[in-house]
Amino acid sequence: MSDAIVSCKMYKRPDGNVNHYAVLFSFDDVDVPANECTIFILDTELQDSSDLDEVKTLACYRATVVKALYATGEDKDDIIGPVEL
């Protein structure tokens, strides 16, 4: 298995212009929380909001950062137990 883009969804404003993309990744050998697997790319971050190569490049760059962060995860069982909230 390897890292992969699972889906890419484009969202438009009511005027028909691109608002943002949501790019869902699956990560190999790293336990990334589900809420961190979707990378959002805003139209304002792109030179050409219809250029999917640009979307993919930026999304992959950000996914690399997310993967690197979660690759350093370490279980800390010392604080597990009942708490008073």
N, C-alpha and C positions, 0 to 999 in steps of 0.2 A: 504494500500500500504506500501511497505517497500523499503529500499535500495536494489539495485540489480545490478549484472553485466548483461549488455544488450548484449554485444558481446566481443569477444576476437579474435584478428587477429594476426597471426604470420608472420613476414617478414624475408625472408632469403637473404643472400648475393648470388652473382653469383656462389660461390663455394658450395652452398647448406647448409651452416651452418646458424644457427639462428642469425639474427642481433638484432631484438627486437620484443616485443609484444606491441600491442595497446589494452588496456582493457577499454571498455566504460562502465561507470556507470550511473545509474539513482539514484538520491538522493531524499529521502522522507522528506517533510516538510522543505527543505532548497533550496533557489533559487541559484543554482550554475550555473554560465555562461557556455554555451555550450562548449566553448574552454577549460574549466577546467574539463570537465567530462571524458576526455580520459586520462588515466594514461599510460605512456610509461615506459616499463621495458626493459632495455638493457641487452643483453646477458652477458656482463661483470659484471653485478650486481648479477648474479645467480651462484650458485655452479654447477648446472646442467641445462643447457639451455633448455632441453627437459622435465623438471619436471614441469608439469602444477600446481601441488599443491604449489610449491615454487613460481611460477608466481602469483597465486591467493593470497597467503599469503602476498607477497610484495605489490601487487596492492591494496589489501584491507587496508593494513596499510597506504599507501599513500592516498587512498580515504578518510580514517578517518580523516587525517590531513586536506585535502581540505574541507571536510564537516564542521569540527570544525571552520575553518577560515571563511567560508561563513555564518555560523550560527550566527556570531557576526555582520553581515551586518546591517547597519542602514541608512535609507534614510536621506539625507541632502539636502533639497530643497533650502537652502539659496543661493546657487551658480547657480541655474538654471536660464537661461535667455540668452539674446543675448550677444555675445562676438565678439571682433575684432581679427581676426587671420591674 
